[in-house]
Amino acid sequence: MPLSDRKLTEKKTRKLVLLAVLVSIATALHAVELLFPNPFPVPGAKLGLANIITLITLEVFGWKEGLVVVVLRVFIGSLLGGTFLGLGFLLSFSGAVFSLLIMHFLSRYIPGLSVIGVSVGGAAAHNTAQVAVAAGLTQTTYLFYYLPFLLLISVPTGFFTGVAARAVLEKGVRHH
């Protein structure tokens, strides 16, 4: 095998291993978060620790790799949590994917927006998607009255996960 082909193979293998590690960490953070009672006054609100890994993946690799990490994390997390293809899975999947797409849009098309701002936008998008899917599944628009409370919680939770992601990125994770 020529040296250039070997280096390309090594680079692809390294990327695959890093993505697998990111999926594992995101799944572990998701599982850890499920172990603790909800610390917020709003039922269903969560800190969103796995989003730290989504932000890092988005910044280091891009949205396509971010989508791989998000989808695998939701699938594995739902299998481990016993919610696969149930309501919890659908809400988690819709929130995570929509959040990723919004964060990609924000980071790409709003120059100068920090990872913290991107994270807050992603947290708000996550909650919005979950309420929209839940309203669609239950065929009631009354669930949208719950959205302002979730959006209010998304500011500090998005800020926290953004600060955590920024701290990791500043330590040098960008250099893959």
GROMACS elastic network, one bead per residue, 0.5 to 0.9 nm:
[ bonds ]
;  ai    aj funct       b0    kb
    1     4     6  0.83270   500
    1     5     6  0.64282   500
    1     6     6  0.64071   500
    2     5     6  0.53922   500
    2     6     6  0.63248   500
    2     7     6  0.87988   500
    3     6     6  0.50540   500
    3     7     6  0.61802   500
    3     8     6  0.86288   500
    4     7     6  0.51638   500
    4     8     6  0.62237   500
    4     9     6  0.86245   500
    5     8     6  0.50662   500
    5     9     6  0.61167   500
    5    10     6  0.85442   500
    6     9     6  0.50267   500
    6    10     6  0.60657   500
    6    11     6  0.85297   500
    7    11     6  0.60601   500
    7    12     6  0.85876   500
    8    11     6  0.50537   500
    8    12     6  0.61919   500
    8    13     6  0.85316   500
    9    12     6  0.51310   500
    9    13     6  0.60464   500
    9    14     6  0.84999   500
   10    13     6  0.50380   500
   10    14     6  0.60183   500
   10    15     6  0.85564   500
   11    14     6  0.51019   500
   11    15     6  0.62075   500
   11    16     6  0.86480   500
   12    15     6  0.51024   500
   12    16     6  0.61627   500
   12    17     6  0.86291   500
   13    16     6  0.50658   500
   13    17     6  0.61515   500
   13    18     6  0.85840   500
   14    17     6  0.51430   500
   14    18     6  0.61468   500
   14    19     6  0.86095   500
   14   176     6  0.84021   500
   15    18     6  0.50934   500
   15    19     6  0.61344   500
   15    20     6  0.85640   500
   15    61     6  0.89169   500
   15   176     6  0.77442   500
   16    19     6  0.51433   500
   16    20     6  0.61550   500
   16    21     6  0.86465   500
   17    20     6  0.50294   500
   17    21     6  0.62101   500
   17    22     6  0.86386   500
   18    21     6  0.50488   500
   18    22     6  0.61919   500
   18    23     6  0.86632   500
   18   176     6  0.83702   500
   19    23     6  0.61512   500
   19    24     6  0.85411   500
   19    57     6  0.79547   500
   19    65     6  0.75896   500
   19    66     6  0.88866   500
   19    68     6  0.83517   500
   19    69     6  0.68749   500
   20    23     6  0.50837   500
   20    24     6  0.61604   500
   20    25     6  0.86524   500
   20    69     6  0.79647   500
   21    24     6  0.50112   500
   21    25     6  0.61462   500
   21    26     6  0.85275   500
   22    25     6  0.51321   500
   22    26     6  0.60177   500
   22    27     6  0.84475   500
   22    53     6  0.64314   500
   22    54     6  0.83960   500
   22    56     6  0.87558   500
   22    57     6  0.74918   500
   22    69     6  0.69294   500
   23    26     6  0.51426   500
   23    27     6  0.60320   500
   23    28     6  0.85178   500
   23    53     6  0.80280   500
   23    68     6  0.84479   500
   23    69     6  0.51991   500
   23    70     6  0.75933   500
   23    72     6  0.66542   500
   23    73     6  0.56916   500
   24    27     6  0.51504   500
   24    28     6  0.61106   500
   24    29     6  0.86186   500
   24    69     6  0.89684   500
   24    73     6  0.75639   500
   25    28     6  0.50231   500
   25    29     6  0.61036   500
   25    30     6  0.84993   500
   25    50     6  0.77965   500
   25    53     6  0.73574   500
   25    73     6  0.89487   500
   26    29     6  0.51275   500
   26    30     6  0.61081   500
   26    31     6  0.86016   500
   26    49     6  0.76784   500
   26    51     6  0.75478   500
   26    52     6  0.78705   500
   26    53     6  0.56959   500
   26    54     6  0.76967   500
   26    69     6  0.79820   500
   26    70     6  0.82764   500
   26    73     6  0.62721   500
   27    30     6  0.50244   500
   27    31     6  0.61563   500
   27    32     6  0.86098   500
   27    50     6  0.69373   500
   27    72     6  0.84745   500
   27    73     6  0.51554   500
   27    74     6  0.76409   500
   27    76     6  0.69504   500
   27    77     6  0.57696   500
   28    31     6  0.50404   500
   28    32     6  0.60720   500
   28    33     6  0.85491   500
   28    50     6  0.80639   500
   28    73     6  0.89589   500
   28    77     6  0.83002   500
   29    32     6  0.50704   500
   29    33     6  0.61381   500
   29    34     6  0.87298   500
   29    48     6  0.85384   500
   29    49     6  0.57533   500
   29    50     6  0.53657   500
   29    53     6  0.89119   500
   30    33     6  0.52696   500
   30    34     6  0.65639   500
   30    48     6  0.75150   500
   30    49     6  0.64703   500
   30    50     6  0.54153   500
   30    51     6  0.89246   500
   30    73     6  0.81831   500
   30    74     6  0.87798   500
   30    77     6  0.69109   500
   31    34     6  0.52037   500
   31    35     6  0.67758   500
   31    77     6  0.68405   500
   31    80     6  0.82658   500
   31    81     6  0.78116   500
   32    35     6  0.53117   500
   32    36     6  0.73519   500
   32    49     6  0.88193   500
   33    36     6  0.58623   500
   33    37     6  0.84244   500
   33    38     6  0.88689   500
   33    46     6  0.79188   500
   33    47     6  0.78313   500
   33    48     6  0.78037   500
   33    49     6  0.71085   500
   33    50     6  0.87371   500
   34    37     6  0.74945   500
   34    38     6  0.86186   500
   34    81     6  0.87158   500
   36    39     6  0.81538   500
   37    40     6  0.89452   500
   38    41     6  0.79426   500
   38    42     6  0.83636   500
   38    43     6  0.72937   500
   38    44     6  0.73578   500
   38    45     6  0.69876   500
   38    46     6  0.66330   500
   38    47     6  0.87702   500
   39    42     6  0.86725   500
   39    45     6  0.82991   500
   39    46     6  0.78152   500
   39    47     6  0.85934   500
   40    43     6  0.71525   500
   40    44     6  0.84397   500
   40    45     6  0.63626   500
   40    46     6  0.74528   500
   40    47     6  0.88030   500
   40   153     6  0.79825   500
   41    45     6  0.81467   500
   42    45     6  0.57680   500
   42   149     6  0.69917   500
   42   150     6  0.71089   500
   42   153     6  0.80087   500
   43    46     6  0.87416   500
   43   150     6  0.89905   500
   44   150     6  0.85604   500
   45    48     6  0.87128   500
   45   127     6  0.85408   500
   45   150     6  0.66295   500
   45   153     6  0.72413   500
   45   154     6  0.83524   500
   46    49     6  0.83569   500
   46   153     6  0.86665   500
   46   154     6  0.88071   500
   46   157     6  0.77493   500
   47    50     6  0.88338   500
   47    51     6  0.88701   500
   47   153     6  0.88877   500
   47   154     6  0.83583   500
   47   156     6  0.87061   500
   47   157     6  0.52406   500
   47   158     6  0.78682   500
   47   160     6  0.81082   500
   47   161     6  0.77476   500
   48    51     6  0.54878   500
   48    52     6  0.76752   500
   48   123     6  0.79596   500
   48   157     6  0.71008   500
   48   158     6  0.79755   500
   48   161     6  0.72200   500
   49    52     6  0.56572   500
   49    53     6  0.77925   500
   49   157     6  0.89368   500
   49   160     6  0.89891   500
   49   161     6  0.64823   500
   50    53     6  0.55171   500
   50    54     6  0.66625   500
   50    55     6  0.89766   500
   50    70     6  0.87757   500
   50    73     6  0.84037   500
   50   161     6  0.86288   500
   51    55     6  0.60951   500
   51    56     6  0.84984   500
   51    70     6  0.87202   500
   51    96     6  0.82428   500
   51   100     6  0.89480   500
   51   119     6  0.79804   500
   51   122     6  0.85389   500
   51   123     6  0.84026   500
   51   158     6  0.86659   500
   51   161     6  0.66829   500
   51   162     6  0.85371   500
   51   165     6  0.85634   500
   52    55     6  0.52671   500
   52    56     6  0.63202   500
   52    57     6  0.87001   500
   52   119     6  0.83923   500
   52   161     6  0.53069   500
   52   162     6  0.67848   500
   52   163     6  0.87882   500
   52   164     6  0.65665   500
   52   165     6  0.50967   500
   52   166     6  0.88237   500
   53    57     6  0.60244   500
   53    58     6  0.84346   500
   53    66     6  0.88148   500
   53    69     6  0.84308   500
   53    70     6  0.89104   500
   53   165     6  0.72035   500
   54    57     6  0.51391   500
   54    58     6  0.60588   500
   54    59     6  0.85908   500
   54    66     6  0.59803   500
   54    67     6  0.84463   500
   54    69     6  0.70875   500
   54    70     6  0.66808   500
   54    96     6  0.89100   500
   54   100     6  0.73375   500
   54   165     6  0.88508   500
   55    58     6  0.50734   500
   55    59     6  0.61409   500
   55    60     6  0.85372   500
   55    66     6  0.79792   500
   55   100     6  0.82176   500
   55   103     6  0.80070   500
   55   115     6  0.74952   500
   55   118     6  0.83064   500
   55   119     6  0.71490   500
   55   161     6  0.85273   500
   55   162     6  0.76070   500
   55   165     6  0.63726   500
   55   166     6  0.87245   500
   56    59     6  0.51628   500
   56    60     6  0.59633   500
   56    61     6  0.82048   500
   56    66     6  0.85664   500
   56   165     6  0.59908   500
   56   166     6  0.80790   500
   56   168     6  0.78084   500
   56   169     6  0.67761   500
   56   173     6  0.81058   500
   56   174     6  0.82452   500
   57    60     6  0.51980   500
   57    61     6  0.55185   500
   57    62     6  0.65754   500
   57    63     6  0.78348   500
   57    65     6  0.68314   500
   57    66     6  0.53085   500
   57    69     6  0.76774   500
   58    61     6  0.56020   500
   58    63     6  0.53189   500
   58    64     6  0.81948   500
   58    65     6  0.72028   500
   58    66     6  0.51993   500
   58    67     6  0.86303   500
   58   100     6  0.80418   500
   58   103     6  0.82325   500
   58   104     6  0.71331   500
   58   107     6  0.89778   500
   59    62     6  0.60033   500
   59    63     6  0.83694   500
   59    66     6  0.88354   500
   59   104     6  0.89496   500
   59   107     6  0.85178   500
   59   115     6  0.84013   500
   59   169     6  0.82716   500
   59   174     6  0.74752   500
   60   169     6  0.83342   500
   60   173     6  0.74462   500
   60   174     6  0.52043   500
   60   175     6  0.77178   500
   60   176     6  0.74909   500
   61    64     6  0.79421   500
   61    65     6  0.61010   500
   61    66     6  0.73017   500
   61   174     6  0.86069   500
   61   176     6  0.86836   500
   62    65     6  0.57600   500
   62    66     6  0.61175   500
   62    67     6  0.87610   500
   62   104     6  0.78948   500
   63    67     6  0.59782   500
   63    68     6  0.86315   500
   63   100     6  0.72560   500
   63   101     6  0.74074   500
   63   103     6  0.87739   500
   63   104     6  0.61041   500
   64    67     6  0.50750   500
   64    68     6  0.65000   500
   64    69     6  0.88435   500
   65    68     6  0.50155   500
   65    69     6  0.63115   500
   65    70     6  0.86073   500
   66    69     6  0.51263   500
   66    70     6  0.60652   500
   66    71     6  0.85207   500
   66   100     6  0.71636   500
   67    70     6  0.50623   500
   67    71     6  0.59528   500
   67    72     6  0.83818   500
   67    96     6  0.88840   500
   67    97     6  0.69389   500
   67   100     6  0.70730   500
   67   101     6  0.84875   500
   68    71     6  0.53394   500
   68    72     6  0.60491   500
   68    73     6  0.83781   500
   69    72     6  0.53320   500
   69    73     6  0.59228   500
   69    74     6  0.85550   500
   70    73     6  0.51305   500
   70    74     6  0.61404   500
   70    75     6  0.85789   500
   70    93     6  0.81536   500
   70    96     6  0.64536   500
   70    97     6  0.68614   500
   70   100     6  0.79246   500
   71    74     6  0.52543   500
   71    75     6  0.61311   500
   71    76     6  0.85383   500
   71    93     6  0.71405   500
   71    96     6  0.79820   500
   71    97     6  0.74841   500
   72    75     6  0.51019   500
   72    76     6  0.59219   500
   72    77     6  0.81744   500
   73    76     6  0.52680   500
   73    77     6  0.57017   500
   73    78     6  0.82667   500
   74    77     6  0.50755   500
   74    78     6  0.58853   500
   74    79     6  0.84348   500
   74    84     6  0.88916   500
   74    89     6  0.72003   500
   74    92     6  0.67043   500
   74    93     6  0.60626   500
   74    96     6  0.78985   500
   75    78     6  0.52668   500
   75    79     6  0.61699   500
   75    80     6  0.86646   500
   75    84     6  0.70219   500
   75    85     6  0.88827   500
   75    89     6  0.77774   500
   75    93     6  0.81603   500
   76    79     6  0.50879   500
   76    80     6  0.61548   500
   76    81     6  0.84394   500
   76    84     6  0.86035   500
   77    80     6  0.51620   500
   77    81     6  0.59156   500
   77    82     6  0.83866   500
   77    83     6  0.83795   500
   77    84     6  0.83613   500
   77    89     6  0.87441   500
   78    82     6  0.57403   500
   78    85     6  0.79037   500
   78    86     6  0.86892   500
   78    88     6  0.77946   500
   78    89     6  0.59188   500
   78    92     6  0.86527   500
   79    82     6  0.52478   500
   79    83     6  0.63570   500
   79    84     6  0.52292   500
   79    85     6  0.89181   500
   80    83     6  0.79330   500
   80    84     6  0.83992   500
   81    84     6  0.77302   500
   82    86     6  0.86098   500
   83    86     6  0.51936   500
   83    87     6  0.72905   500
   83    88     6  0.57836   500
   83    89     6  0.56310   500
   83    90     6  0.89871   500
   84    87     6  0.84193   500
   84    88     6  0.77202   500
   84    89     6  0.55109   500
   84    90     6  0.84197   500
   85    88     6  0.77648   500
   85    89     6  0.54001   500
   85    90     6  0.64838   500
   86    89     6  0.52572   500
   86    90     6  0.63328   500
   86    91     6  0.87245   500
   87    90     6  0.51171   500
   87    91     6  0.61243   500
   87    92     6  0.84687   500
   87   134     6  0.82032   500
   87   137     6  0.88529   500
   88    91     6  0.52256   500
   88    92     6  0.59989   500
   88    93     6  0.84086   500
   89    92     6  0.51159   500
   89    93     6  0.58700   500
   89    94     6  0.84188   500
   90    93     6  0.51643   500
   90    94     6  0.60105   500
   90    95     6  0.83736   500
   90   130     6  0.83067   500
   90   133     6  0.78242   500
   90   134     6  0.87006   500
   91    94     6  0.53400   500
   91    95     6  0.59852   500
   91    96     6  0.84130   500
   91   129     6  0.77618   500
   91   130     6  0.50345   500
   91   131     6  0.81121   500
   91   133     6  0.66559   500
   91   134     6  0.70605   500
   92    95     6  0.52299   500
   92    96     6  0.59332   500
   92    97     6  0.84954   500
   92   126     6  0.84105   500
   92   130     6  0.72113   500
   93    96     6  0.52466   500
   93    97     6  0.60717   500
   93    98     6  0.84107   500
   93   130     6  0.86711   500
   94    97     6  0.54230   500
   94    98     6  0.59767   500
   94    99     6  0.82508   500
   94   126     6  0.76052   500
   94   129     6  0.60144   500
   94   130     6  0.63011   500
   94   133     6  0.73053   500
   95    98     6  0.53673   500
   95    99     6  0.58375   500
   95   100     6  0.84921   500
   95   123     6  0.87345   500
   95   125     6  0.70266   500
   95   127     6  0.64184   500
   95   128     6  0.75036   500
   95   129     6  0.50373   500
   95   130     6  0.52234   500
   95   131     6  0.88280   500
   95   133     6  0.87472   500
   96    99     6  0.51084   500
   96   100     6  0.61388   500
   96   101     6  0.87299   500
   96   122     6  0.86222   500
   96   125     6  0.86588   500
   96   126     6  0.59918   500
   96   129     6  0.85372   500
   96   130     6  0.89579   500
   97   100     6  0.51196   500
   97   101     6  0.63037   500
   97   102     6  0.86953   500
   97   126     6  0.80250   500
   97   129     6  0.89280   500
   98   101     6  0.51470   500
   98   102     6  0.61771   500
   98   103     6  0.85255   500
   98   122     6  0.80438   500
   98   125     6  0.63614   500
   98   126     6  0.62852   500
   98   128     6  0.88226   500
   98   129     6  0.64787   500
   99   102     6  0.51792   500
   99   103     6  0.60369   500
   99   104     6  0.85176   500
   99   119     6  0.88637   500
   99   121     6  0.77796   500
   99   123     6  0.66708   500
   99   124     6  0.77631   500
   99   127     6  0.85067   500
   99   128     6  0.89971   500
   99   129     6  0.79586   500
  100   103     6  0.50780   500
  100   104     6  0.60833   500
  100   105     6  0.85848   500
  100   122     6  0.66598   500
  100   125     6  0.85853   500
  100   126     6  0.84648   500
  101   104     6  0.50908   500
  101   105     6  0.62110   500
  101   106     6  0.86403   500
  101   122     6  0.83390   500
  101   125     6  0.89597   500
  102   105     6  0.50038   500
  102   106     6  0.60693   500
  102   107     6  0.85339   500
  102   118     6  0.82801   500
  102   121     6  0.71056   500
  102   122     6  0.60640   500
  102   125     6  0.67106   500
  102   126     6  0.89978   500
  103   106     6  0.50250   500
  103   107     6  0.59920   500
  103   108     6  0.83501   500
  103   115     6  0.89925   500
  103   118     6  0.54046   500
  103   119     6  0.68884   500
  103   120     6  0.88817   500
  103   121     6  0.65649   500
  103   122     6  0.52778   500
  103   125     6  0.85183   500
  104   107     6  0.52612   500
  104   108     6  0.59712   500
  104   109     6  0.83205   500
  104   118     6  0.81996   500
  104   122     6  0.89979   500
  105   108     6  0.52434   500
  105   109     6  0.57308   500
  105   110     6  0.77673   500
  105   118     6  0.89664   500
  106   109     6  0.54976   500
  106   110     6  0.53883   500
  106   111     6  0.83665   500
  106   113     6  0.73991   500
  106   117     6  0.84293   500
  106   118     6  0.59726   500
  106   121     6  0.76515   500
  106   122     6  0.87638   500
  107   110     6  0.59800   500
  107   111     6  0.72205   500
  107   112     6  0.82775   500
  107   113     6  0.65340   500
  107   114     6  0.77944   500
  107   115     6  0.75888   500
  107   117     6  0.88105   500
  107   118     6  0.62279   500
  108   111     6  0.70743   500
  110   113     6  0.58905   500
  111   114     6  0.87485   500
  113   116     6  0.79135   500
  113   117     6  0.58805   500
  113   118     6  0.67104   500
  114   117     6  0.51728   500
  114   118     6  0.62868   500
  114   119     6  0.85332   500
  114   162     6  0.85524   500
  114   166     6  0.86898   500
  115   119     6  0.59794   500
  115   120     6  0.86479   500
  115   162     6  0.56938   500
  115   163     6  0.77628   500
  115   165     6  0.74699   500
  115   166     6  0.63774   500
  116   120     6  0.62834   500
  116   121     6  0.86483   500
  116   158     6  0.70562   500
  116   159     6  0.55761   500
  116   160     6  0.79538   500
  116   161     6  0.75387   500
  116   163     6  0.59397   500
  116   164     6  0.88521   500
  116   165     6  0.80989   500
  116   166     6  0.73172   500
  117   120     6  0.51769   500
  117   121     6  0.62575   500
  117   122     6  0.85552   500
  117   158     6  0.79537   500
  117   159     6  0.73734   500
  117   162     6  0.73465   500
  118   121     6  0.51343   500
  118   122     6  0.61175   500
  118   123     6  0.86869   500
  118   158     6  0.82884   500
  118   162     6  0.74843   500
  119   123     6  0.61225   500
  119   124     6  0.86130   500
  119   155     6  0.88686   500
  119   157     6  0.86495   500
  119   159     6  0.65599   500
  119   160     6  0.85650   500
  119   161     6  0.66966   500
  119   162     6  0.50375   500
  119   163     6  0.87339   500
  119   165     6  0.88212   500
  120   123     6  0.50970   500
  120   124     6  0.62791   500
  120   125     6  0.85833   500
  120   154     6  0.64496   500
  120   155     6  0.55181   500
  120   156     6  0.77563   500
  120   157     6  0.73884   500
  120   159     6  0.57265   500
  120   160     6  0.87689   500
  120   161     6  0.83579   500
  120   162     6  0.72683   500
  121   124     6  0.51877   500
  121   125     6  0.61240   500
  121   126     6  0.85744   500
  121   154     6  0.83363   500
  121   155     6  0.82638   500
  121   158     6  0.73668   500
  122   126     6  0.60063   500
  122   127     6  0.86678   500
  122   154     6  0.86159   500
  122   158     6  0.71916   500
  123   126     6  0.50565   500
  123   127     6  0.63918   500
  123   128     6  0.86369   500
  123   151     6  0.79658   500
  123   153     6  0.88542   500
  123   154     6  0.51956   500
  123   155     6  0.73804   500
  123   157     6  0.72234   500
  123   158     6  0.52759   500
  123   159     6  0.89386   500
  124   127     6  0.52996   500
  124   128     6  0.61418   500
  124   129     6  0.86620   500
  124   150     6  0.78300   500
  124   151     6  0.55275   500
  124   152     6  0.85528   500
  124   153     6  0.86742   500
  124   154     6  0.54406   500
  124   155     6  0.74676   500
  124   158     6  0.78929   500
  125   128     6  0.50019   500
  125   129     6  0.60628   500
  125   130     6  0.85207   500
  125   151     6  0.87494   500
  125   154     6  0.89721   500
  126   129     6  0.53473   500
  126   130     6  0.62601   500
  126   131     6  0.87616   500
  126   154     6  0.87645   500
  127   130     6  0.51539   500
  127   131     6  0.62039   500
  127   132     6  0.85504   500
  127   147     6  0.72377   500
  127   150     6  0.63317   500
  127   151     6  0.67929   500
  127   154     6  0.75932   500
  128   131     6  0.53091   500
  128   132     6  0.61147   500
  128   133     6  0.86206   500
  128   144     6  0.87295   500
  128   147     6  0.67692   500
  128   150     6  0.83067   500
  128   151     6  0.78212   500
  129   132     6  0.50641   500
  129   133     6  0.60738   500
  129   134     6  0.84694   500
  130   133     6  0.52061   500
  130   134     6  0.60316   500
  130   135     6  0.84493   500
  131   134     6  0.50520   500
  131   135     6  0.59370   500
  131   136     6  0.84489   500
  131   143     6  0.64796   500
  131   144     6  0.64750   500
  131   146     6  0.79018   500
  131   147     6  0.66823   500
  132   135     6  0.51010   500
  132   136     6  0.61185   500
  132   137     6  0.86234   500
  132   141     6  0.85759   500
  132   143     6  0.80858   500
  132   144     6  0.74543   500
  133   136     6  0.50013   500
  133   137     6  0.60849   500
  133   138     6  0.85305   500
  134   137     6  0.51138   500
  134   138     6  0.60498   500
  134   139     6  0.80994   500
  134   140     6  0.84810   500
  134   143     6  0.74977   500
  135   138     6  0.52430   500
  135   139     6  0.55029   500
  135   140     6  0.51849   500
  135   141     6  0.56641   500
  135   142     6  0.75135   500
  135   143     6  0.57771   500
  135   144     6  0.73414   500
  136   140     6  0.68481   500
  136   141     6  0.79636   500
  137   140     6  0.80847   500
  138   141     6  0.86023   500
  138   143     6  0.89797   500
  140   143     6  0.66261   500
  140   144     6  0.86656   500
  141   144     6  0.57381   500
  141   145     6  0.79843   500
  142   145     6  0.57001   500
  142   146     6  0.77695   500
  143   146     6  0.54455   500
  143   147     6  0.71963   500
  144   147     6  0.51277   500
  144   148     6  0.79137   500
  145   148     6  0.67503   500
  145   149     6  0.82264   500
  146   149     6  0.57320   500
  146   150     6  0.66817   500
  146   151     6  0.89469   500
  147   150     6  0.50788   500
  147   151     6  0.60294   500
  147   152     6  0.85371   500
  148   152     6  0.61001   500
  148   153     6  0.87020   500
  149   152     6  0.51134   500
  149   153     6  0.64711   500
  149   154     6  0.87275   500
  150   153     6  0.51144   500
  150   154     6  0.61482   500
  151   155     6  0.68524   500
  152   155     6  0.58932   500
  152   156     6  0.79463   500
  153   156     6  0.60266   500
  153   157     6  0.63800   500
  153   158     6  0.84637   500
  154   157     6  0.50918   500
  154   158     6  0.55085   500
  154   159     6  0.80981   500
  155   158     6  0.52564   500
  155   159     6  0.59932   500
  155   160     6  0.86168   500
  156   160     6  0.60750   500
  156   161     6  0.86621   500
  157   160     6  0.51160   500
  157   161     6  0.62647   500
  157   162     6  0.84189   500
  158   161     6  0.52650   500
  158   162     6  0.58951   500
  158   163     6  0.84923   500
  159   162     6  0.50556   500
  159   163     6  0.61010   500
  159   164     6  0.86168   500
  160   163     6  0.51937   500
  160   164     6  0.62588   500
  160   165     6  0.86542   500
  161   164     6  0.50400   500
  161   165     6  0.60751   500
  161   166     6  0.84924   500
  162   165     6  0.50816   500
  162   166     6  0.60108   500
  162   167     6  0.85257   500
  163   166     6  0.50747   500
  163   167     6  0.61469   500
  163   168     6  0.87561   500
  164   167     6  0.51548   500
  164   168     6  0.64468   500
  164   169     6  0.87055   500
  165   168     6  0.52177   500
  165   169     6  0.61154   500
  165   170     6  0.85524   500
  166   170     6  0.59710   500
  166   171     6  0.85972   500
  167   170     6  0.51917   500
  167   171     6  0.64249   500
  168   171     6  0.52091   500
  168   172     6  0.71352   500
  168   173     6  0.65184   500
  168   174     6  0.88761   500
  169   172     6  0.56145   500
  169   173     6  0.51176   500
  169   174     6  0.58640   500
  170   173     6  0.72049   500
  170   174     6  0.78196   500
  171   174     6  0.82886   500
  172   175     6  0.59996   500
  172   176     6  0.87750   500
  173   176     6  0.66663   500
